[in-house]
Amino acid sequence: MDPGVSATPFFGERFHRDPAAVYRRLRREHGPVAPVQLEGGVPAWSVLGYREVHYVVGNPELFSRDPRRWNQWHRVPEDWSLRAYVEPRPSALLADVAEHRTRGVAVHEALAAVDRFELASSVERICDRLIDRFAGRGFADLVVEYTHQIPLLAMAEIYGLPDDDAPMLTHDVALSGQEGEEAVRAHERTVARMLRLVRERRADPSDDLVSHLVLHPVGLSEDEIAADLFIALGKAHLTTSDWMGNALRLMLTEARFAIDLAGGRSSVGHALNEVLWEDTPTQNHVGRWATRDIQLGGKSVRRGDLLVLGLAAANADPQIRPHGHEGALGNHAHLSFSHGEHGCPHAAQEIARTITTTGIEVLLDRLPDTALGVHPDDLTWRPSVLMRGLTSLPVTFSPH
């Protein structure tokens, strides 16, 4: 990257308070590709344009998923909070395209083997159990007590993890997506637990996703499976819980969704889709690395440069959405699940949609008069360059 170019911080209070404003300013000043500085002074390119993001993810030979190509490793602090997302590791999901096509099939097939009907029933039981804990109070924090619990409890069942592991995993997986030294330690604890689980299943296979990976004929190593399980768990937990929480925030603050809070379900899918356009849980994805010097969006990207995929910024690109919010309903061309060879597998998307839809529908059935417990302006967002999710969602309802 050109050290003479002033890079915009992708961290700090100004960014976390209103990231969309930062994206708009970057687009005005630099166009669809802009120089940014990640936490710790680490340089990167933010790919803001819809067409540019689509081009990057659609050309894995030019933009690799292999972090060993990075030309800035010498500038990365040991306690860098994003290290968990770029650290070279034996992972089928992070491999270059040829290896990913061969070895990544094991993860895709394991996810596709998850029964959606059984999953929906399991999520219903989880939701009922969680609601039972606060239904008699008449108030709750839906983020802390509900949305941040459901995906991980569901994934724990898919993985075959005991219930006792869920509280610490919930804490560590959520923490690993934030900033600071504690995020690094949380990542290390989670990967270590995944490695123990892989070894347990190798010694005593069962009917779960982990056993499917252990027994798959492609022959993934224990370290590969543990790394891929962490990646899948992190994406399933954080993105799914934030997707659910952001959709509930929308339904509780927008008058057009009020009828559904009185017991209807028709707009749950509409709210979930609108969130993917307007408040997508995965704001930025780290990342891709240029395999050669190349021009992208009018910028000279050097071999080994890191590109941060600006999924939220691309979804708001005025070149493809000139009228902003209009047209989101029924339009599934967003980039919230990324795209291409390394995009979120369709089976994983369906698992996430089953969890989010079921979680919201059960809440509406059980507590139909749920109302926001604070002014919308008092809601706060979790500080993260990667994710977009609320720190809390206080609500009130008639005690049951």
C-alpha positions as CSV (number, residue, x, y, z in Angstrom):
1,M,0.0,0.0,0.0
2,D,1.1,3.6,-0.6
3,P,2.3,4.9,2.8
4,G,1.8,8.5,1.5
5,V,-2.0,8.0,1.3
6,S,-3.9,9.1,4.4
7,A,-5.8,6.0,5.7
8,T,-9.1,6.3,7.5
9,P,-9.3,4.5,10.9
10,F,-11.6,1.5,10.9
11,F,-11.9,1.5,14.7
12,G,-12.6,3.8,17.6
13,E,-15.7,5.7,18.8
14,R,-16.3,7.7,15.6
15,F,-16.3,4.5,13.4
16,H,-18.4,2.4,15.9
17,R,-21.0,5.2,16.4
18,D,-21.9,5.4,12.8
19,P,-20.0,3.1,10.4
20,A,-22.4,3.9,7.5
21,A,-21.3,7.5,7.6
22,V,-17.7,6.5,7.4
23,Y,-18.4,4.3,4.4
24,R,-20.2,7.2,2.7
25,R,-17.4,9.6,3.3
26,L,-14.8,7.0,2.0
27,R,-16.9,6.5,-1.1
28,R,-17.0,10.3,-1.7
29,E,-13.3,10.8,-1.2
30,H,-11.8,7.6,-2.7
31,G,-14.4,5.9,-4.8
32,P,-15.2,2.1,-4.5
33,V,-11.8,1.2,-3.0
34,A,-10.3,3.2,-0.1
35,P,-7.2,3.0,2.1
36,V,-8.0,2.2,5.7
37,Q,-6.2,1.6,9.0
38,L,-7.4,-1.3,11.2
39,E,-6.8,-1.4,14.9
40,G,-3.1,-1.4,15.8
41,G,-2.2,0.7,12.8
42,V,-2.5,-2.2,10.4
43,P,-3.0,-1.0,6.8
44,A,-5.7,-2.5,4.4
45,W,-7.9,-1.6,1.5
46,S,-11.6,-1.3,2.1
47,V,-13.6,-2.6,-0.9
48,L,-16.8,-0.5,-0.7
49,G,-18.3,-1.0,-4.2
50,Y,-20.9,-3.7,-4.9
51,R,-19.3,-4.5,-8.3
52,E,-15.8,-4.4,-6.8
53,V,-16.7,-6.8,-4.0
54,H,-18.4,-9.1,-6.4
55,Y,-15.2,-9.0,-8.6
56,V,-12.9,-9.8,-5.7
57,V,-14.9,-12.8,-4.4
58,G,-15.5,-14.0,-7.9
59,N,-11.8,-14.2,-8.8
60,P,-10.1,-16.3,-6.1
61,E,-7.0,-16.7,-8.4
62,L,-6.4,-12.9,-8.1
63,F,-7.6,-12.5,-4.5
64,S,-6.6,-15.3,-2.2
65,R,-8.0,-16.5,1.1
66,D,-4.6,-17.6,2.2
67,P,-3.3,-15.1,4.8
68,R,0.3,-16.4,4.3
69,R,0.4,-14.1,1.3
70,W,0.1,-10.9,3.4
71,N,2.9,-8.4,3.0
72,Q,2.3,-6.7,6.3
73,W,2.8,-9.5,8.8
74,H,5.7,-7.6,10.2
75,R,3.3,-4.8,11.4
76,V,0.8,-7.0,13.1
77,P,0.9,-6.8,16.9
78,E,1.0,-10.2,18.8
79,D,-2.1,-9.2,20.7
80,W,-4.0,-7.9,17.7
81,S,-7.7,-8.6,18.2
82,L,-8.3,-9.6,14.6
83,R,-5.5,-12.1,14.5
84,A,-8.0,-14.9,15.0
85,Y,-9.4,-14.1,11.6
86,V,-6.1,-13.9,9.7
87,E,-3.8,-16.3,11.5
88,P,-2.5,-18.9,9.1
89,R,-3.9,-22.2,10.2
90,P,-4.6,-25.6,8.6
91,S,-8.2,-24.9,7.5
92,A,-10.1,-26.2,4.6
93,L,-12.3,-23.1,4.7
94,L,-9.3,-20.7,4.5
95,A,-7.4,-22.6,1.8
96,D,-6.8,-21.4,-1.7
97,V,-9.5,-22.2,-4.3
98,A,-8.1,-25.6,-5.5
99,E,-7.6,-27.0,-2.0
100,H,-10.9,-25.5,-0.9
101,R,-12.8,-27.2,-3.6
102,T,-11.3,-30.6,-2.6
103,R,-11.2,-30.4,1.2
104,G,-14.0,-27.8,1.8
105,V,-16.5,-30.3,0.5
106,A,-16.3,-32.2,3.8
107,V,-17.6,-29.1,5.7
108,H,-20.3,-28.4,3.1
109,E,-21.6,-32.0,3.2
110,A,-21.6,-32.0,7.0
111,L,-23.7,-28.8,7.1
112,A,-26.0,-30.1,4.4
113,A,-26.6,-33.3,6.5
114,V,-28.2,-31.2,9.3
115,D,-32.0,-32.0,9.3
116,R,-33.9,-28.7,9.1
117,F,-37.1,-30.0,10.7
118,E,-35.2,-31.5,13.6
119,L,-33.3,-28.2,13.9
120,A,-36.5,-26.2,14.0
121,S,-37.9,-28.4,16.7
122,S,-34.7,-28.1,18.7
123,V,-34.7,-24.4,18.4
124,E,-38.3,-24.2,19.5
125,R,-37.4,-26.1,22.7
126,I,-34.4,-23.8,23.3
127,C,-36.5,-20.7,22.8
128,D,-39.3,-21.9,25.1
129,R,-36.7,-22.8,27.8
130,L,-35.1,-19.3,27.6
131,I,-38.4,-17.5,27.6
132,D,-39.6,-19.5,30.6
133,R,-36.7,-17.9,32.5
134,F,-38.0,-14.3,32.1
135,A,-41.6,-14.5,31.0
136,G,-42.9,-14.0,34.5
137,R,-40.9,-10.8,35.1
138,G,-42.5,-8.7,32.4
139,F,-39.2,-7.4,31.2
140,A,-36.0,-8.8,29.6
141,D,-32.9,-8.0,27.6
142,L,-33.5,-9.9,24.4
143,V,-29.8,-9.8,23.4
144,V,-28.3,-11.1,26.6
145,E,-31.1,-13.4,27.6
146,Y,-32.3,-14.6,24.2
147,T,-30.8,-13.9,20.8
148,H,-27.1,-14.4,21.9
149,Q,-28.1,-17.7,23.5
150,I,-30.1,-19.4,20.8
151,P,-27.6,-19.9,18.0
152,L,-24.9,-21.3,20.2
153,L,-27.2,-23.6,22.0
154,A,-28.5,-24.9,18.7
155,M,-24.9,-25.3,17.3
156,A,-23.9,-27.1,20.5
157,E,-26.6,-29.7,19.7
158,I,-25.4,-29.9,16.1
159,Y,-21.8,-30.4,17.3
160,G,-22.9,-32.8,20.0
161,L,-21.5,-30.6,22.8
162,P,-22.8,-31.0,26.4
163,D,-25.1,-28.3,27.7
164,D,-22.5,-27.5,30.4
165,D,-20.1,-26.1,27.7
166,A,-22.6,-23.6,26.3
167,P,-22.2,-20.7,28.9
168,M,-18.4,-20.4,28.5
169,L,-18.6,-20.9,24.7
170,T,-21.2,-18.2,24.5
171,H,-19.0,-15.8,26.4
172,D,-15.8,-16.7,24.5
173,V,-17.2,-16.8,20.9
174,A,-18.9,-13.4,21.5
175,L,-15.7,-12.0,23.0
176,S,-13.6,-13.3,20.1
177,G,-15.5,-11.0,17.7
178,Q,-14.6,-7.8,19.6
179,E,-11.4,-5.8,20.1
180,G,-8.5,-6.1,22.5
181,E,-6.3,-8.7,24.1
182,E,-9.1,-10.6,25.7
183,A,-10.5,-11.4,22.3
184,V,-7.3,-13.2,21.4
185,R,-7.4,-15.3,24.6
186,A,-11.1,-16.1,24.0
187,H,-10.3,-17.4,20.5
188,E,-7.5,-19.6,21.9
189,R,-9.9,-21.1,24.5
190,T,-12.5,-21.8,21.9
191,V,-10.2,-23.5,19.4
192,A,-8.7,-25.6,22.2
193,R,-12.2,-26.8,23.1
194,M,-12.9,-27.7,19.5
195,L,-9.7,-29.7,19.3
196,R,-10.7,-31.7,22.4
197,L,-14.1,-32.3,20.9
198,V,-12.5,-33.6,17.6
199,R,-10.3,-36.0,19.6
200,E,-13.3,-37.2,21.6
201,R,-15.3,-37.9,18.4
202,R,-12.3,-39.7,16.8
203,A,-12.2,-42.0,19.8
204,D,-16.0,-42.4,20.1
205,P,-17.9,-41.2,16.9
206,S,-21.6,-40.3,17.2
207,D,-24.3,-39.0,15.0
208,D,-23.3,-35.3,14.8
209,L,-21.6,-32.8,12.6
210,V,-18.1,-33.3,14.2
211,S,-18.2,-37.0,13.7
212,H,-19.2,-36.5,10.1
213,L,-16.1,-34.4,9.6
214,V,-13.8,-36.9,11.5
215,L,-15.1,-39.8,9.4
216,H,-15.2,-38.0,6.0
217,P,-13.1,-39.8,3.4
218,V,-11.3,-36.6,2.4
219,G,-9.2,-37.1,5.5
220,L,-9.1,-33.8,7.3
221,S,-6.5,-33.5,10.2
222,E,-7.6,-32.8,13.7
223,D,-6.2,-29.3,13.5
224,E,-8.0,-28.6,10.3
225,I,-11.3,-29.8,11.7
226,A,-10.8,-27.8,14.9
227,A,-10.1,-24.6,12.9
228,D,-13.1,-25.1,10.7
229,L,-15.3,-25.8,13.6
230,F,-14.2,-22.5,15.2
231,I,-14.9,-20.6,12.0
232,A,-18.3,-22.2,11.5
233,L,-19.2,-21.7,15.2
234,G,-18.1,-18.0,15.2
235,K,-20.0,-17.3,12.0
236,A,-23.1,-19.2,13.1
237,H,-23.2,-17.7,16.6
238,L,-22.3,-14.0,16.0
239,T,-23.9,-13.5,12.6
240,T,-27.1,-15.4,13.4
241,S,-27.6,-13.8,16.8
242,D,-27.0,-10.3,15.5
243,W,-29.3,-11.1,12.5
244,M,-32.0,-12.1,14.9
245,G,-31.4,-9.1,17.2
246,N,-31.2,-6.6,14.4
247,A,-34.5,-7.9,13.0
248,L,-36.2,-7.7,16.3
249,R,-35.0,-4.1,16.8
250,L,-36.4,-3.3,13.4
251,M,-39.8,-4.9,14.2
252,L,-40.0,-3.1,17.6
253,T,-39.1,0.4,16.2
254,E,-40.8,0.5,12.8
255,A,-44.6,1.0,12.9
256,R,-45.1,-1.0,9.7
257,F,-44.2,-4.2,11.6
258,A,-46.5,-3.5,14.6
259,I,-49.2,-5.9,13.4
260,D,-46.8,-8.8,13.6
261,L,-46.0,-8.1,17.2
262,A,-49.7,-8.6,17.9
263,G,-49.4,-12.3,16.9
264,G,-48.8,-12.3,13.1
265,R,-45.8,-13.8,11.3
266,S,-46.1,-12.5,7.7
267,S,-43.4,-10.0,8.0
268,V,-40.7,-11.9,9.9
269,G,-39.1,-12.9,6.6
270,H,-39.4,-9.4,5.3
271,A,-37.7,-8.0,8.4
272,L,-34.9,-10.6,8.2
273,N,-34.3,-9.7,4.5
274,E,-34.4,-6.0,5.1
275,V,-31.8,-6.3,7.9
276,L,-29.4,-8.1,5.5
277,W,-29.6,-5.0,3.3
278,E,-29.7,-2.2,5.9
279,D,-28.0,-3.6,9.1
280,T,-26.2,-6.7,8.0
281,P,-24.6,-8.6,10.9
282,T,-21.3,-9.1,8.9
283,Q,-20.3,-5.5,8.1
284,N,-16.8,-6.2,6.9
285,H,-15.0,-9.4,6.1
286,V,-11.3,-9.9,6.7
287,G,-10.2,-10.7,4.1
288,R,-8.6,-11.4,0.8
289,W,-5.0,-11.0,-0.3
290,A,-3.9,-9.9,-3.8
291,T,-1.9,-12.5,-5.5
292,R,-0.3,-9.9,-7.9
293,D,-0.1,-6.2,-8.5
294,I,-3.5,-5.1,-9.8
295,Q,-5.8,-2.1,-10.4
296,L,-9.0,-2.3,-8.5
297,G,-11.5,0.6,-8.3
298,G,-8.9,3.0,-9.6
299,K,-6.4,2.1,-6.9
300,S,-3.0,0.3,-7.3
301,V,-3.3,-2.7,-5.1
302,R,0.1,-4.4,-4.5
303,R,0.8,-8.1,-4.3
304,G,0.1,-9.3,-0.7
305,D,-2.1,-6.3,0.2
306,L,-5.0,-7.1,2.5
307,L,-8.5,-6.3,1.2
308,V,-11.4,-5.9,3.6
309,L,-14.7,-6.8,2.0
310,G,-17.1,-4.0,2.8
311,L,-20.3,-6.1,2.7
312,A,-22.4,-3.4,4.4
313,A,-21.0,-0.6,2.3
314,A,-21.5,-2.7,-0.9
315,N,-25.1,-3.3,0.0
316,A,-25.7,0.5,0.2
317,D,-23.8,1.3,-3.0
318,P,-25.8,4.0,-4.8
319,Q,-24.6,2.5,-8.1
320,I,-26.9,-0.5,-7.6
321,R,-29.3,1.0,-5.1
322,P,-29.9,4.6,-6.2
323,H,-33.0,5.0,-4.1
324,G,-31.6,3.6,-0.9
325,H,-34.1,1.7,1.3
326,E,-36.6,1.2,-1.6
327,G,-36.5,-2.1,-3.3
328,A,-35.1,-4.2,-0.5
329,L,-38.3,-6.1,0.0
330,G,-38.1,-9.4,-1.9
331,N,-34.6,-8.6,-3.3
332,H,-32.0,-11.2,-2.3
333,A,-29.1,-9.8,-4.3
334,H,-27.3,-8.5,-1.2
335,L,-23.8,-9.5,-0.4
336,S,-24.4,-10.2,3.3
337,F,-23.4,-13.9,2.8
338,S,-20.6,-12.9,0.5
339,H,-20.4,-14.7,-2.8
340,G,-18.3,-17.1,-4.8
341,E,-16.1,-20.0,-3.9
342,H,-15.6,-18.8,-0.3
343,G,-19.0,-17.4,0.3
344,C,-21.2,-18.7,3.1
345,P,-22.4,-22.2,2.0
346,H,-26.1,-22.5,1.1
347,A,-26.6,-25.1,3.8
348,A,-25.1,-22.8,6.4
349,Q,-27.4,-20.0,5.2
350,E,-30.5,-22.3,5.6
351,I,-29.4,-23.3,9.1
352,A,-29.1,-19.6,10.1
353,R,-32.4,-18.7,8.5
354,T,-34.1,-21.6,10.4
355,I,-32.7,-20.5,13.7
356,T,-33.5,-16.8,13.2
357,T,-37.0,-17.3,11.9
358,T,-37.9,-19.8,14.6
359,G,-36.4,-17.6,17.3
360,I,-38.5,-14.6,16.3
361,E,-41.7,-16.6,15.7
362,V,-41.6,-18.3,19.1
363,L,-41.1,-15.0,20.8
364,L,-44.0,-13.4,19.0
365,D,-46.2,-16.4,19.9
366,R,-45.3,-16.4,23.5
367,L,-45.0,-12.7,24.2
368,P,-47.1,-10.9,21.5
369,D,-47.3,-7.6,23.3
370,T,-43.5,-7.2,23.5
371,A,-42.5,-3.5,23.3
372,L,-39.2,-1.7,23.4
373,G,-38.2,-0.8,26.9
374,V,-36.0,2.3,26.1
375,H,-36.0,5.0,23.5
376,P,-34.6,3.7,20.2
377,D,-31.8,6.3,20.3
378,D,-30.6,4.8,23.6
379,L,-29.8,1.5,22.0
380,T,-26.0,0.9,21.6
381,W,-24.0,-1.2,19.2
382,R,-21.2,-3.5,20.1
383,P,-17.8,-2.1,19.1
384,S,-16.5,-4.2,16.2
385,V,-15.2,-3.6,12.7
386,L,-16.5,-6.9,11.6
387,M,-20.0,-7.2,13.1
388,R,-23.0,-5.1,13.6
389,G,-25.1,-6.0,16.6
390,L,-26.7,-4.5,19.7
391,T,-25.1,-4.7,23.1
392,S,-28.6,-5.0,24.6
393,L,-32.3,-4.9,23.6
394,P,-34.5,-4.1,26.7
395,V,-38.2,-5.0,26.2
396,T,-41.3,-5.1,28.3
397,F,-44.4,-7.3,28.0
398,S,-47.3,-8.7,30.0
399,P,-46.0,-11.2,32.6
400,H,-46.9,-14.8,31.8
